[in-house]
């Protein structure tokens, strides 16, 4: 693969997808308010659950980013993968950064009582799955061949 084509061709940077969900969800909350989360969960419960999800998401993503740094490969999915990382957290889950990202968004949605942000997690997860993860999997299979296929057969994608 040449340098220009040596990337998975993701639909958008995952952090940008997360920011879009956050902003669009908050905008929808403002324009079309819904009070479901606020009615079901009290402030302290929302704050606690939200904080736990945010902390878990950040912890999972941080461990994954460190694994990439230790392996000497790019974290950004729009840059070439220099190595296939299969150890550490990646021996339990193939996409910990995206799981962490979804947990952070879910935590923010709950903590902020943003019903719309929680609803938008569904399309966000689908965009991440089809526009990022599946493209990365095809790219890694093409680049790392049998090593990638063996890894995929042994380690679950998300859980």
Backbone as JSON, one array per atom type, in Angstrom:
{
  "sequence": "XXXXXXXXXXXXXXXXXXXXXXXXXXXXXXXXXXXXXXXXXXXXXXXXXXXXXXXXXXXXXXXXXXXXXXXXXXXXXXXXXXXXXXXXXXXXXXXXXXXXXXXXXXXXXXXXXXXXXXXXXXXXXXXXXXXXXXXXXXXXXXXXXXXXXXXXXXXXXXX",
  "N": [[0.84, -1.18, 0.0], [0.51, 2.22, -0.79], [1.69, 5.23, 0.83], [-0.34, 7.18, 0.91], [-2.7, 5.71, 0.55], [-2.56, 4.04, 2.65], [-4.33, 3.55, 5.0], [-7.33, 3.06, 6.94], [-9.51, 4.44, 5.86], [-11.59, 5.69, 7.33], [-14.92, 6.89, 8.07], [-15.19, 9.26, 9.51], [-13.28, 11.1, 11.95], [-13.31, 9.43, 15.05], [-13.42, 10.97, 17.57], [-14.6, 13.31, 16.61], [-17.1, 12.42, 15.82], [-18.13, 11.83, 18.34], [-18.18, 14.42, 19.53], [-19.99, 15.65, 17.82], [-22.34, 14.21, 18.42], [-22.65, 14.92, 21.1], [-23.02, 17.76, 20.92], [-25.21, 17.96, 19.11], [-27.11, 16.46, 20.49], [-27.45, 18.01, 22.85], [-28.42, 20.34, 21.67], [-30.85, 19.42, 20.61], [-32.09, 18.78, 23.03], [-32.51, 21.32, 23.99], [-34.19, 22.49, 22.06], [-36.3, 20.63, 21.76], [-37.31, 19.76, 24.49], [-37.07, 17.06, 26.79], [-37.91, 15.16, 29.59], [-37.33, 12.7, 30.64], [-35.05, 11.2, 31.7], [-34.44, 12.91, 33.82], [-36.78, 12.67, 35.29], [-36.79, 9.98, 35.99], [-34.35, 9.43, 37.27], [-32.77, 10.81, 40.07], [-30.85, 13.81, 40.8], [-28.37, 13.19, 42.19], [-28.1, 10.47, 41.74], [-28.0, 10.38, 38.92], [-25.67, 11.89, 38.58], [-23.77, 10.28, 39.88], [-23.91, 7.78, 38.49], [-23.34, 8.7, 35.91], [-20.72, 9.75, 36.34], [-19.33, 7.41, 36.99], [-19.56, 5.93, 34.58], [-18.25, 7.7, 32.81], [-15.68, 7.79, 33.97], [-14.95, 5.07, 33.73], [-14.99, 4.78, 30.92], [-12.97, 6.62, 30.16], [-10.77, 5.46, 31.46], [-10.58, 2.92, 30.18], [-10.11, 3.71, 27.5], [-7.73, 5.16, 27.85], [-5.88, 3.21, 28.7], [-5.84, 1.69, 26.36], [-4.83, 3.54, 24.48], [-2.29, 3.93, 25.54], [-1.26, 1.37, 25.13], [-1.07, 1.36, 22.33], [0.84, 3.39, 22.03], [3.06, 2.22, 23.33], [3.5, 0.12, 21.59], [4.29, 1.48, 19.41], [2.69, 2.47, 17.32], [0.25, 4.25, 15.33], [-2.4, 6.06, 16.86], [-4.5, 7.43, 15.75], [-7.09, 6.72, 13.54], [-7.04, 7.46, 10.88], [-4.53, 7.47, 10.02], [-1.64, 5.51, 8.97], [-1.5, 2.11, 10.15], [1.05, 0.84, 12.03], [1.76, -1.36, 13.45], [0.14, -4.35, 14.54], [-1.74, -4.37, 17.32], [-2.12, -6.59, 19.89], [-1.9, -7.34, 22.48], [-2.24, -6.87, 26.09], [-4.98, -4.87, 27.02], [-6.11, -5.26, 24.57], [-6.11, -7.95, 24.22], [-8.41, -8.82, 25.3], [-10.48, -7.35, 24.25], [-11.25, -6.0, 21.09], [-11.73, -3.37, 20.31], [-11.27, -1.23, 22.33], [-10.99, 1.57, 22.58], [-13.18, 2.67, 21.26], [-15.29, 1.57, 22.67], [-14.78, 2.79, 25.1], [-15.21, 5.46, 24.32], [-17.98, 5.45, 23.73], [-18.94, 4.84, 26.3], [-18.18, 7.16, 27.68], [-19.75, 9.11, 26.36], [-22.31, 8.12, 27.0], [-22.2, 8.37, 29.78], [-21.96, 11.18, 30.04], [-24.42, 11.9, 28.91], [-26.24, 10.82, 30.76], [-25.43, 12.08, 33.16], [-25.91, 14.76, 32.5], [-28.57, 14.68, 32.1], [-29.51, 14.34, 29.5], [-31.7, 13.38, 27.41], [-31.91, 13.22, 24.6], [-29.24, 13.0, 23.77], [-28.66, 10.49, 24.74], [-30.42, 8.97, 23.18], [-29.26, 9.47, 20.69], [-27.01, 7.96, 20.85], [-27.43, 5.49, 19.7], [-27.49, 5.83, 16.75], [-24.88, 6.86, 16.68], [-23.3, 4.71, 17.57], [-23.8, 2.93, 15.5], [-22.71, 4.34, 13.33], [-20.02, 4.42, 14.16], [-19.54, 1.64, 14.16], [-20.04, 0.74, 11.44], [-18.86, 2.74, 9.86], [-16.32, 3.13, 10.85], [-15.12, 0.95, 12.51], [-15.62, -1.48, 10.98], [-14.36, -0.78, 8.6], [-11.75, -0.43, 9.52], [-11.21, -3.07, 10.26], [-11.23, -4.42, 7.75], [-9.07, -3.12, 6.55], [-6.93, -3.78, 8.32], [-6.92, -6.56, 8.03], [-6.15, -6.76, 5.35], [-3.64, -5.59, 5.5], [-2.2, -6.94, 7.56], [-2.76, -9.58, 7.22], [-2.89, -13.07, 7.82], [-2.23, -12.97, 10.56], [-3.88, -10.94, 11.55], [-6.42, -12.0, 10.92], [-6.42, -14.3, 12.54], [-6.29, -13.14, 15.09], [-8.75, -11.72, 15.12], [-10.48, -13.88, 15.12], [-10.2, -14.84, 17.68], [-10.58, -12.86, 19.64], [-13.14, -10.89, 21.06], [-15.06, -8.31, 19.42], [-16.26, -6.08, 20.8], [-17.08, -6.75, 23.47]],
  "CA": [[0.0, 0.0, 0.0], [1.28, 3.44, -0.74], [1.46, 6.02, 2.05], [-1.62, 7.88, 0.82], [-3.78, 4.75, 0.69], [-2.28, 3.16, 3.79], [-5.17, 3.86, 6.15], [-8.6, 2.36, 6.76], [-10.53, 5.24, 5.2], [-12.75, 5.84, 8.22], [-15.9, 7.88, 7.62], [-14.9, 10.5, 10.23], [-12.53, 10.82, 13.18], [-14.22, 9.09, 16.15], [-13.7, 12.07, 18.51], [-15.51, 14.25, 15.95], [-18.42, 11.79, 15.92], [-18.56, 12.03, 19.74], [-18.49, 15.83, 19.73], [-21.23, 15.91, 17.08], [-23.44, 13.63, 19.21], [-22.78, 15.77, 22.28], [-23.6, 19.06, 20.57], [-26.53, 17.76, 18.52], [-27.99, 16.02, 21.57], [-27.76, 19.16, 23.7], [-29.26, 21.24, 20.88], [-32.19, 18.84, 20.59], [-32.64, 18.95, 24.38], [-32.92, 22.71, 24.14], [-35.31, 22.76, 21.15], [-37.38, 19.68, 22.06], [-36.96, 19.21, 25.8], [-37.67, 15.83, 27.3], [-37.48, 15.09, 30.98], [-37.39, 11.3, 31.04], [-33.95, 10.89, 32.63], [-34.61, 13.76, 35.0], [-37.9, 12.14, 36.05], [-36.49, 8.63, 36.47], [-33.18, 9.44, 38.16], [-32.49, 12.05, 40.77], [-29.58, 14.46, 40.48], [-27.2, 12.48, 42.71], [-28.01, 9.18, 41.04], [-27.5, 10.68, 37.57], [-24.28, 12.33, 38.7], [-22.93, 9.14, 40.24], [-23.87, 6.84, 37.36], [-22.61, 9.39, 34.85], [-19.3, 9.82, 36.68], [-18.78, 6.05, 36.89], [-19.43, 5.6, 33.15], [-17.21, 8.56, 32.24], [-14.38, 7.32, 34.48], [-14.67, 3.77, 33.11], [-14.67, 5.03, 29.52], [-11.65, 7.26, 30.08], [-9.77, 4.47, 31.88], [-10.44, 1.92, 29.12], [-9.48, 4.36, 26.35], [-6.36, 5.53, 28.2], [-5.08, 1.98, 28.66], [-5.7, 1.33, 24.96], [-3.92, 4.51, 23.85], [-0.93, 3.6, 26.03], [-0.83, 0.15, 24.43], [-0.65, 1.77, 20.99], [2.09, 4.14, 22.17], [4.12, 1.26, 23.64], [3.75, -0.68, 20.4], [4.86, 2.36, 18.39], [1.79, 2.63, 16.18], [-0.61, 5.44, 15.37], [-3.71, 5.96, 17.49], [-5.47, 8.02, 14.84], [-7.44, 5.72, 12.52], [-6.87, 7.98, 9.53], [-3.11, 7.31, 9.73], [-1.29, 4.1, 8.8], [-1.2, 1.24, 11.29], [2.42, 0.37, 11.89], [1.79, -2.67, 14.08], [-1.14, -4.87, 15.03], [-1.65, -4.48, 18.78], [-2.98, -7.7, 20.33], [-1.65, -7.61, 23.89], [-2.87, -6.0, 27.09], [-6.45, -4.78, 26.94], [-6.49, -5.76, 23.25], [-6.27, -9.41, 24.26], [-9.77, -9.05, 25.81], [-11.46, -6.6, 23.44], [-10.54, -5.47, 19.92], [-11.98, -1.94, 20.1], [-11.5, -0.58, 23.62], [-11.11, 3.02, 22.48], [-14.54, 3.0, 20.86], [-16.14, 1.24, 23.82], [-14.55, 3.89, 26.04], [-15.87, 6.65, 23.8], [-19.43, 5.28, 23.93], [-19.2, 4.95, 27.74], [-18.07, 8.58, 28.05], [-20.94, 9.81, 25.87], [-23.44, 7.67, 27.82], [-22.04, 9.0, 31.1], [-22.32, 12.6, 29.92], [-25.87, 11.98, 28.68], [-26.94, 10.56, 32.03], [-25.1, 13.14, 34.13], [-26.54, 16.02, 32.07], [-29.99, 14.37, 31.87], [-29.75, 14.61, 28.09], [-32.42, 12.26, 26.78], [-31.59, 13.15, 23.19], [-27.89, 12.49, 23.61], [-28.76, 9.05, 24.96], [-31.04, 8.42, 21.97], [-28.31, 9.58, 19.58], [-25.97, 6.93, 21.0], [-27.71, 4.39, 18.76], [-26.86, 6.1, 15.45], [-23.43, 7.03, 16.85], [-22.72, 3.37, 17.63], [-23.88, 2.37, 14.14], [-21.71, 5.06, 12.52], [-18.72, 3.9, 14.57], [-19.39, 0.25, 13.74], [-19.95, 0.56, 9.99], [-18.01, 3.75, 9.24], [-14.97, 3.12, 11.41], [-14.63, -0.37, 12.92], [-15.61, -2.44, 9.86], [-13.32, -0.33, 7.66], [-10.47, -0.76, 10.13], [-11.02, -4.52, 10.19], [-10.84, -4.76, 6.38], [-7.72, -2.59, 6.35], [-5.97, -4.57, 9.08], [-6.83, -7.89, 7.4], [-5.36, -6.61, 4.13], [-2.26, -5.2, 5.82], [-1.5, -7.88, 8.43], [-3.07, -10.92, 6.75], [-3.3, -14.16, 8.7], [-2.11, -12.55, 11.95], [-5.1, -10.19, 11.86], [-7.56, -12.92, 10.89], [-6.35, -15.15, 13.73], [-6.65, -12.27, 16.21], [-10.2, -11.48, 15.04], [-11.2, -15.12, 15.47], [-10.01, -15.17, 19.11], [-10.9, -11.76, 20.56], [-14.4, -10.23, 20.68], [-14.98, -6.94, 18.91], [-16.62, -5.05, 21.77], [-17.22, -7.17, 24.87]],
  "C": [[0.89, 1.24, 0.0], [0.87, 4.25, 0.49], [0.09, 6.68, 2.05], [-2.8, 6.94, 1.05], [-3.61, 3.85, 1.89], [-3.0, 3.65, 5.04], [-6.53, 3.22, 5.9], [-9.7, 3.16, 6.08], [-11.79, 5.38, 6.05], [-13.63, 7.0, 7.77], [-15.67, 9.25, 8.26], [-14.06, 10.15, 11.45], [-13.51, 10.53, 14.33], [-14.45, 10.2, 17.18], [-14.67, 13.11, 17.91], [-16.94, 13.71, 15.99], [-18.98, 12.02, 17.33], [-18.97, 13.47, 20.0], [-19.79, 16.19, 19.01], [-22.44, 15.39, 17.86], [-23.7, 14.5, 20.44], [-23.5, 17.08, 21.94], [-25.01, 18.93, 19.99], [-27.54, 17.33, 19.58], [-28.4, 17.17, 22.47], [-28.65, 20.16, 22.97], [-30.7, 20.72, 20.83], [-32.86, 18.94, 21.97], [-33.17, 20.37, 24.58], [-34.17, 23.0, 23.31], [-36.53, 21.89, 21.47], [-37.12, 19.02, 23.41], [-37.76, 17.96, 26.16], [-37.11, 15.66, 28.71], [-37.52, 13.66, 31.52], [-36.29, 10.94, 32.05], [-34.09, 11.66, 33.93], [-35.73, 13.23, 35.89], [-37.61, 10.77, 36.66], [-35.38, 8.64, 37.52], [-32.99, 10.8, 38.79], [-31.11, 12.58, 40.42], [-28.38, 13.65, 40.93], [-27.02, 11.12, 42.05], [-27.45, 9.39, 39.64], [-26.03, 11.06, 37.62], [-23.35, 11.16, 38.98], [-22.79, 8.15, 39.08], [-23.07, 7.45, 36.21], [-21.11, 9.42, 35.12], [-18.64, 8.44, 36.56], [-18.56, 5.66, 35.42], [-18.32, 6.42, 32.49], [-15.84, 8.07, 32.68], [-13.99, 5.98, 33.84], [-14.26, 3.94, 31.65], [-13.29, 5.63, 29.33], [-10.55, 6.26, 30.43], [-9.51, 3.45, 30.77], [-9.71, 2.52, 27.92], [-8.03, 4.71, 26.63], [-5.44, 4.31, 28.16], [-4.82, 1.57, 27.21], [-4.72, 2.25, 24.23], [-2.48, 4.23, 24.28], [-0.4, 2.35, 25.36], [-0.35, 0.47, 23.02], [0.69, 2.5, 21.06], [3.26, 3.19, 22.44], [4.48, 0.41, 22.43], [4.36, 0.15, 19.27], [4.0, 2.48, 17.14], [0.88, 3.84, 16.38], [-1.95, 5.14, 16.04], [-4.79, 6.42, 16.51], [-5.79, 7.04, 13.72], [-7.35, 6.22, 11.08], [-5.4, 7.97, 9.12], [-2.78, 5.83, 9.59], [-1.09, 3.36, 10.13], [0.19, 0.67, 11.06], [2.6, -1.03, 12.48], [0.37, -3.07, 14.48], [-0.98, -5.1, 16.53], [-2.65, -5.54, 19.25], [-2.8, -8.03, 21.8], [-2.38, -6.64, 24.8], [-4.37, -6.03, 26.95], [-6.95, -5.33, 25.6], [-6.55, -7.28, 23.18], [-7.66, -9.79, 24.78], [-10.83, -8.45, 24.9], [-10.7, -5.92, 22.3], [-10.68, -3.96, 19.76], [-12.22, -1.18, 21.4], [-11.64, 0.94, 23.54], [-12.54, 3.43, 22.12], [-15.55, 2.65, 21.95], [-16.0, 2.35, 24.86], [-15.26, 5.16, 25.61], [-17.38, 6.59, 24.01], [-19.78, 5.41, 25.42], [-19.13, 6.4, 28.2], [-19.31, 9.35, 27.6], [-22.17, 9.42, 26.71], [-23.38, 8.3, 29.2], [-22.41, 10.47, 31.08], [-23.83, 12.76, 29.74], [-26.64, 11.8, 29.98], [-26.69, 11.68, 33.02], [-25.8, 14.45, 33.79], [-28.04, 15.87, 31.86], [-30.38, 14.71, 30.44], [-30.37, 13.39, 27.43], [-32.02, 12.11, 25.31], [-30.18, 12.62, 22.94], [-27.87, 10.97, 23.79], [-29.39, 8.36, 23.75], [-30.06, 8.4, 20.81], [-27.14, 8.61, 19.71], [-26.18, 5.78, 20.01], [-27.13, 4.7, 17.38], [-25.34, 6.3, 15.56], [-22.73, 5.67, 16.86], [-22.73, 2.73, 16.24], [-22.86, 3.03, 13.21], [-20.31, 4.55, 12.87], [-18.5, 2.48, 14.05], [-19.15, 0.14, 12.23], [-18.97, 1.54, 9.33], [-16.57, 3.77, 9.72], [-14.48, 1.68, 11.62], [-14.55, -1.36, 11.75], [-14.54, -2.06, 8.83], [-11.93, -0.65, 8.21], [-10.19, -2.25, 10.02], [-10.59, -4.96, 8.8], [-9.39, -4.33, 6.1], [-6.67, -3.45, 7.07], [-5.82, -5.98, 8.51], [-5.98, -7.82, 6.13], [-3.89, -6.35, 4.45], [-1.51, -6.29, 6.59], [-1.88, -9.34, 8.18], [-3.52, -11.9, 7.82], [-3.21, -13.78, 10.18], [-3.37, -11.81, 12.4], [-6.3, -11.12, 11.9], [-7.58, -13.84, 12.11], [-6.76, -14.36, 14.98], [-8.15, -12.04, 16.26], [-11.0, -12.71, 15.46], [-11.15, -15.43, 16.97], [-10.53, -14.11, 20.07], [-12.2, -11.07, 20.13], [-14.2, -8.77, 20.29], [-15.21, -5.9, 19.99], [-16.65, -5.53, 23.22], [-16.67, -8.56, 25.06]]
}
